[in-house]
Amino acid sequence: MKKIENVRWAMLMTLMCVGILVVVYDKFTSLPEYEGKGKGFAGEISVKVTMDGEEIKKIIVINHKDDPRIANTAINGVIPEIIMKQSLEVDVVAGATYTSQGIKEAVRAATVKAGAHFE
């Protein structure tokens, strides 16, 4: 009986250590994220940009007030281009000009906070 309790205790301690290691690993290996805001057609657009040094890894639109159909067209058109080209010099999406420009403005604001300079 004592042997089973020792095994359970060892397993519990192992699981706790693994949990702590996962939290520490995540804390030290996660990339920094920066938020920026721009002006869309119907209001403010907020984005979160994940950076690895001066490289844009990920852009997520957190909030916008534009028509969802139009905004999604701009999001799906502009964001992949910015990431692929590592530049804000990308074409706006026809029919979603203001939203496209707002996304680019928001990404620019986020990258400035990161200390990077994108044109």
DRENPAVEX-820144 format. One line per 8 residues: their letters; for each residue x, y, z of C-alpha. Coordinates in steps of 0.2 Angstrom, whole numbers. Each point is the difference from the previous one (the first is absolute). Example, Ala and Ser with C-alpha at 12.3 -4.5 7.8 and 13.67 -1.06 7.14 Angstrom:
// DRENPAVEX-820144
AS) 62,-22,39; 6,17,-3
***
This chain:
// DRENPAVEX-820144
MKKIENVR) 0,0,0; 14,12,4; 8,-4,-17; -16,6,-9; -1,16,10; 19,3,-4; -4,-2,-18; -15,11,0
WAMLMTLM) 10,13,9; 14,-1,-13; -12,1,-14; -9,16,8; 17,8,2; 5,-4,-18; -16,7,-6; 2,16,10
CVGILVVV) 18,2,-6; -6,-2,-18; -13,13,2; 12,12,7; 12,-3,-14; -14,3,-13; -4,16,7; 18,6,1
YDKFTSLP) 4,-6,-17; -16,9,-7; 5,16,9; 18,1,-7; -4,-7,-18; -15,10,-4; 2,14,-13; -4,18,5
EYEGKGKG) -17,7,-5; -4,19,-3; -17,8,-3; -3,14,-12; -16,10,-6; -5,7,-16; -15,8,-8; -12,-11,-10
FAGEISVK) -16,6,-10; -11,-1,15; 12,2,15; 15,-6,8; 9,-16,-5; 11,-8,13; 14,-13,-4; 12,-11,10
VTMDGEEI) 17,-3,-9; 12,-14,5; 18,5,-3; 16,-10,-1; 13,13,1; -5,11,-15; -10,-13,-9; -19,-1,0
KKIIVINH) -5,-17,4; -19,2,3; -13,13,-1; -17,-2,8; -14,13,-1; -7,2,18; -14,11,-4; -8,10,-14
KDDPRIAN) -17,9,-3; 0,-2,-19; -13,-11,-9; 6,-18,3; -1,-5,-18; 11,14,-6; 12,-1,15; 3,-18,-3
TAINGVIP) 4,3,-18; 13,13,6; 7,-11,14; 2,-15,-11; 8,10,-14; 11,13,9; 7,-10,15; 7,-15,-10
EIIMKQSL) 9,13,-12; 7,10,15; 7,-16,8; 7,-7,-17; 8,16,-6; 5,6,18; -6,17,-6; -15,11,1
EVDVVAGA) 2,5,-18; -14,-12,-5; -15,4,-11; -16,3,8; -15,-11,-3; -12,7,-13; -17,4,8; 9,0,18
TYTSQGIK) 11,14,-2; -2,9,16; 0,-17,10; 16,-5,-9; 8,17,4; -6,-1,18; 9,-17,2; 16,6,-8
EAVRAATV) -1,15,12; -3,-11,15; 14,-11,-5; 12,15,-2; -5,6,18; 4,-17,7; 16,-2,-8; 6,17,6
KAGAHFE) -4,-6,17; 11,-15,-3; 14,12,-6; -1,-6,-18; -2,11,-15; -11,-6,-14; -5,10,-15
***
